[in-house]
Amino acid sequence: MVTMSFELVFLVSIVAGLIGAMSGMGGGIVLIPALTLLGLDIKHAIAISIVSVVATSSGAASAYVRDRIINLKLGMFLEMFTIIGALAGATITVVVSAQGPLFIVFGLVLLASLVTLFLRRHEDWKPVAHQDAFSGWLELEGSYDDQATGQTVYYHGARAYFGGPLMFGAGLIAGLLGIGAGALKVLIIDLAMGLPPKVSTTTSNLIIGITALAGTSIYLAAGLIDPGLAAPVILGVVAGAFIGTRLLVRLTNEKVRRFFMVVLAVLGIEMILRGVGVIP
Amino acid sequence: MTAPKGVAAHQPSGAKTAGFGMEVLVGYILLTGVLLSVALITIGVAWSWLATGHLGLEYSIAGMTLFRFVLADLRQIFSGAFRPRLFVDMGIAALMLTPYVRVFASMFYFAIVERNFKYTVFTGFVFTVLTYSLFLR
């Protein structure tokens, strides 16, 4: 049983949801370090965070699906791999007794996300020239209307035999650390499978919901989810994400990106230092 | 987020995209689930606040599968034992059932409407694994 101030947890969750929505990386990546700083042990923080990930990803995906940007077939193919990964990852977190390694892995994922954010500065996309037979068999193709240019973009996915197994790894990290691991998923769909950034970002959102649910089932069964603590976190993260999505239009991408890179660097180093035992 | 209006959906020759019905269905399932969950949790928190004058509920639950969690909620509903905790629990259960229902609906859609055997099997696999992890442990 963990006792924490409702107001404080709610406030922290709003900020996490806000930053998560504005950076496109989800709330967990900020929420978990913040909750551990407030004194919650990392396993409970991971379990609570993954419940809130179900909420934010479902909320965001509901809008994208109706905008017809998400590729449902792509999402459903990749989900087969992420849920297995998430179940494995969450089981590891529940079983492992030492908390230090979790802090270190979390810190490394934060720093890796920083690198990803840096590398994805330019959103150019080259359409896939030749679709392999397997991806063709999976019917990985589609089109969406780009609201910025007013054009309809047609695309094909490739290398699904590569993207699928990689998604197992993304699911593993998501379940292990209680985050959406959206950056990793987007990277795989983008780089390995050659889909347009808009499609990879939105489809990853849909997959995150199912992946997080698989992880949540393990944490619920382990008794790590305190509803009393989950309540302010879910409400806060959803409110923050709602505000964040609307704020996003008013701020330039570059400012958001720089701010978020600083946040990732500070939290990443802090988590690693805590994991190693340099700071308590 | 507004859907692009007045744009005719041109599909490239030979392209097979999931039908319009599927996207609307999935979108509304997700939206309804999240809104319902947030509403239930808000009711629970607000009720507890009005009753005790203290913001926040402090309780934890023993480890259990979602099935038992939902069953415990239903038992309380039918015995009329309404209290703030029940609403928070129902909110969390609604949230967890949202993606689950989404997968079930997709499976149904691929099987009945699209008659796409491949994707019926894929979503069936996801649904089976989720059912196992949520209910049968």
Interface residues (C-beta under 8 A of the other chain):
Chain A: M1 V2 T3 S5 F6 E7 V51 V54 A55 S58 G59 A61 S62 A63 Y64 V65 R66 D67 R68 I70 L72 K73 M76 F77 E79 M80 I83 I84 L87 W137 L138 E139 E141 G142 S143 D145 Q147 T152 Y154 G209 I210 A212 L213 A214 T216 S217 I218 L220 A221 A222 G223 L224 I225 D226 P227 G228 L229 A230 A231 P232 I234 L235 V238 T245
Chain B: M1 A3 P4 V7 A9 H10 Q11 P12 A15 K16 T17 A18 F20 M22 E23 V24 V26 G27 Y28 I29 L30 L31 G33 V34 S37 V38 I41 T42 G44 V45 L55 G56 L57 E58 Y59 S60 I61 A62 G63 M64 T65 L66 F69 R85 V88 D89 G91 I92 L95 M96 T98 P99 Y100 R102 V103 S106 K118 Y119 F122 T123 F125 V126 V129 L130 S133 L134 R137
